[in-house]
Each structure stands twice: as structure tokens, then as C-alpha cells.
Amino acid sequence: MKKVQLTLLAIFSLFALSAEARIDPEIQESKKCSSMFSYFEKRYNLPKDTLHSVSLQETQKSHSKHKIGLVWPWTINSKGKGYHFKSKTEAITFAKAQIASGNRSIDIGCMQVNLKYHPDAFSSVEQAFSPRKNIAYAAKLLKDHYNKTKDWNKAVGLYHSGTESKAKPYRTNVSKISNSMPSYKQSLHNYTYDPKYNKNSTQKDLDKATKKRSKPKYLGLGKVEVRVGTLKDNNWFRKVQ
């Protein structure tokens, strides 16, 4: 009987915690990308956290409350300028408007695949914004680059550009992100749930509720911006000939 009581108490405690805690909405949206990285890394035998690191380099969006960057599924780069949209619908609307205006050289989604240089990657703009389809294509592309070079650093650089002067700083940035990934993931975990969350909670209330949390590292990249590239030189996501 005592074991049954303890089990019931544990269940009730779990429900109580669920009622008081809320998943941070921005982190939850970001997980539409990040929750799939590990699966595709294993599927294509990519080094651990490669996709997450590349996606942070490509789509990083600063959290509205916390000093941490997030991968963002509804990211577009057009003419060298990055845009973060709140929803898939908003991103699709913008992308279609760009295409209608004659600009197809836009980078889309979790891994910023360029529609001009990868015209056969997706069957539609909607599919291009599918985190699963977008990440799957990028993972295969990275593996193809590795099969040609037999070097993962070079493969990451080629994902960005076939020009060495552009590929080198890119793979250096991705490497820095990758090296910071353990502490980054811990920081991300610390901010995933807001205990006793309510709309009137202040940041001080939330920090107190979660006790002492380590200050997250900002990946060493300075101000968070989308730096997918300047599209005018037609190098971004170019397939290596």
C-alpha cells in the first residue's frame, strides 16, 4: 500500500509540475529544427552536432529574453539580408513574393538551402520550409562534400562556398560554435522550462524560481545576426563542380 501511495504521489507531483511549468515558446519553435539534427547526423554518419552548428551559423536568432541564440526554422536570406519570421505561413508568403518579383536566389529554412542553386531540392516552397525535408537535404549535401574531399572541415566550408577565401572563415566560425556546443546545450536546457510561469512573471521571478543558473555562453560570435552571405557573388550553397 505504501508503494502505491508513493507512486500516486509521484504522478500527482508530475502533473502539478506540468501545470506550473511551461516550455519556453521560442525554444519550442526552435526545436522544430534542433530535434531532428541528431537523427540525420546518424543517418548520414555526420560528426555529432555538425548540423546544429551549421544551422546556428546560418539562422541564429537571439532569444527575446535570454542571452542565447536559437536556430530558427522560419529564416530567409534575400539579397544578403536575413529575416526571421514568427511563423511558417509568414515565411512562405515572403518567399513567394520574392520569387514572384523574379528573385529565386533566396536561402530558406533550418539549413538555409538556396532555391536558385538547388532547384530540384524541394517540390514546393512549402516543402522547402519543412524542417525535416530541409535538414535531410542539407545532411546529404554535407555528406556528398565529404565523400569528395574526405575532410569534414572542408565539407563544411564547401557547404557555404566553393571559393576557399570564403569557405575558410565560414568553417572557422562553425568550428567555434561546435566547440562551444556542450556549454551551449546546457544553457539551452536551463532556459527550456519556466517553472511557475505566468504572464505577469518578471525575469527576476523566473530566475529565482529556477534557482541559480549558469550564465550562458553566447557562442563567441558577438552580436547575433543572420549572416548567410551576400548573394550577389553567387557563391552561397553552390554545388561543387
N, C-alpha and C positions, 0 to 999 in steps of 0.2 A: 504493500500500500504506500509505503514511504517513497519507493522508487517512482510509482505512478504520480504521486504528488509533485515530486521534483521535476518529472518530465512535463507535467502540465504547467508548472511554474515557468519552466524554460520556454515553453511555447507561448505562454501569455507575455513573457518578457520580450520575446522576439516580435510579437505583434505590437507591443507598446513602443518598442524602438522604431518599428516601421512607421508607426503613426506619427512619431515625433521627428523622424529624420526624413529629409528629402534629398534626392540626388540633385546635385547642382545642375541646372538645366543646360548651361553652356558645356560643361564636361560631358553630360549625357549626349548632347548633339555631336560633340567631337568624337565620341565613341563609335559613331556610325562609320568612321574611318578606322580608328585605332583598334577596335575589337577584331578586325579582320587581318591585321598585319601578320600576326604570328602564324595564322593558318596558311597564308600564301608564301611566307618565308619557308615554311616546312615543305610545302608542295613543290616549290622550285629550288629547294636547297640553297636559299639565300642566307647569308650570315644574320644572326639574330639582331633585330632592331634596325636592319637596313632600311626597310620600308618606312618605319616610323621616323627615322632620322631624315630621310629624303623628304617625306611629307612635311615635317616641321620646317625644313629649309624652304619648301615650296609654298606652303599655305599658312604658315604660323600667324595666328590671330591672338592678340593679347586678351586675357580674361578681363571682363569689365570690373571685377572687384579685386582679384588677386594678382599678384605679380608673377604670372606664369603664362607661357604661351601654349596655345592649343592648335592641333591640326584641325582644319575646318573643311567639311565636305562641300560647302557652297561657295567655293572660291573661284574667281575668274581673273585671268590676267589678259588685258586687252591693250595693245599699243604700249606695253611697258608699264601699265598701271594696274595694281592689284585691287580687287574688290571682294569684300566679304559680305555675303547676303545672309539674312536671317533664316531663309527657308529655301528648299529646293525649287519651289514654284517661282520665287523671285529670281533665282539664279537662271533658271531656264528661260524666263521671259527676257532677261537681259541678253543672254547668249543668242537667242533667236533674233532679237533686234539687231545685234551686231552682224549676224550672218545676212540678214535682210538688207543691211546697209552696204554689203559687199565685203565685209571683213570676216574671213573664216579663220584667220590666224589668231585664234584665241586658245588659251590654256584653261583646262577645265577640271574641276573635281579634286578629290583627295590627293591625287598624284600629278595634277596639272598636265594632263596629256593634251598636246596641241592638235586641234582638229584639222588644220591645213596639212601638217606633215604626217599625220596618221589618219588619213581619210577613211580607211577601212577598219579602224579600231572599234567603232560602235555603229549600230544600225540607226541610231537617232540621237538627238541632243539629250532626250530624257534618259536614254541608256548610258550616255557619257557621264551623267551625274549619279548613276548608280554606284555607290561606294564599292560594292563587290566587283562589278564589271571594270570599273576604273582601276582598282588596285590589282586585279587579276592581269589586266593588260600591261600595267607598269612592271609587275613582277616578272612576267615573261620577257619583256623588253630588257630588263636588267640582266636576266639570265642569258639572253642572246648575246648581249655585250660581253658578258663574262666568258661565254663559250668562244668568242673571237679573240679575246685578249688574255684569258687565263689569269686575270688580275682583278680583284673586286674593286680596288680603288680606281682603276682605270675604267671599269664598267660604270661606276657611279659618275665619274667625270663625263663619260660619253652620254649618259642619260641626259645630261644638261647640254652638252655641245661637242661637236666633232673637232673643234678648234682648241688646241692644247692651252693657249693663253687664257681661254675662258673656262675650260674644264678644270684646270689646276686649282684656282681659288674656290671653285664650287665644291670639289671633293674635299678640300681642306676644311671648309665650313661644315660639311656633312660629317666629317670625321670628328670635329669638335663636339657636335651635337651627340654623336654616337657615344663618345667617351663620357659625356655627362648624363647619359640615359639612366643609369641606376638612381642617381640622386633626383633626377627629373621625375622619374616614375614614382618615387617615394613622395615627392611634393604633390604630384597629381593625386595620389591616393589620399593624402592628408586633406585635400580640398574636395574630394568627391562627394562626401556627405556633410550636410549642415545639421548637426544634432539640434533638436528643439527649434527647428526652423519655423519662422512665421514671417509674414510680410512686413511686420514692424520691427524685426530684429535689426540691430545695428551691427556693424562689423565687430565692434568691441564685444557685443553679446555672443556672437558666433565664435570669436577667438577664445572667449572664456569657456564656452560650452565644450569646445574641443580640447580644452586644457592647453598645454604648451605644445606648439608645433614648430618644427624647424623651418627656418626661412628658406623658401625655395630658391634654387639657382635659376638664373634667367638664361641659361644655356650659353652665356658668354657672347651673345650676338648683338648686345646693345639694344637700341630701340626696335621693337617688333614691327616689322613691315613685311609686306609680301614683295619679294624680290625674285620673281620668276624669270625676269630677263627683259631686255629691250628687243622687241620683236622685229625692229627694222633691219637688223643684220641677219635675220632668217636662220639663226643657229639653234634656237631652242627646240629641244626634242627632235632634232634632225636625225634620221636614220643614217647610220654609218654605211657608206657605200663600199 
